[in-house]
Amino acid sequence: RSDRGTAFTSHTFEAECKEFGIKHILNAVATPRANGQCERLNRTLLSSLAATCAGEEENRWDQSGKK
């Protein structure tokens, strides 16, 4: 589930969802509260990623935790 931002309505994004079997649902227009659960999860994931990457080089976040 996502808002109707261009990142989520592009043909590329739609193709990726189809390739991985993801059912993508768009929220209704002008209802930001509908995205609250996703936004909260994003905040939790970013917080966890920041803690995991603490002390790592800024541009190497993708390699954190692979030690």
Order of alpha helices (4+ residues) and beta strands (2+ residues): alpha-alpha-alpha
